[in-house]
Amino acid sequence: MSNTKILALVGSLRAASLNRQIAGLAAGAAPAGVTVSVFEGLGDLPFYNDDIDGPDVAAPVVGLRTAAAEADALLVVTPEFNGSIPAVMKNAIDWLSRPFGAGAVKGKPLAVIGTSMGQYGGVWGHNETRKSFGIAGARVVDTINLSLPVKSLGGRHPRDNAELMAALGDAVQKLAAEVG
């Protein structure tokens, strides 16, 4: 696990998003030799369009693809929107899946976690995200499941939930162990 780089992608653009907070906490929960960095440019990506993909693709796309290519694994921290994947995350998946069969996530271990307003904490959206990333070529780690209902946080910052912090540390460690 030494010098393992995990890239965190957040499926919410809100500055005060609980999922953004959880992604930030993942960096502190990482074991020695593992770094977690949160990608901050998903909101800058143009909508995927094959007509604009190519050698002169937009700088935010180059930044995302480069960050994903340089990472050893990806941690997706996302809410569920209307029972599915938030648009910003689906757009990122579309950009990362190209060129098809050789995208920046091909073969990389990937886990999906997060919190959402529904009583199941985003399970449907997380499952759809896993499915889409798997089709995009990532090696989805199905044994890492952390779908937390927002109400379970009781209005407190995620760092104040000992159960969440333990589960987050476990998730990061298990994901890092998948790097081979």
Disulfide bonds with the S-S distance in Angstrom:
none
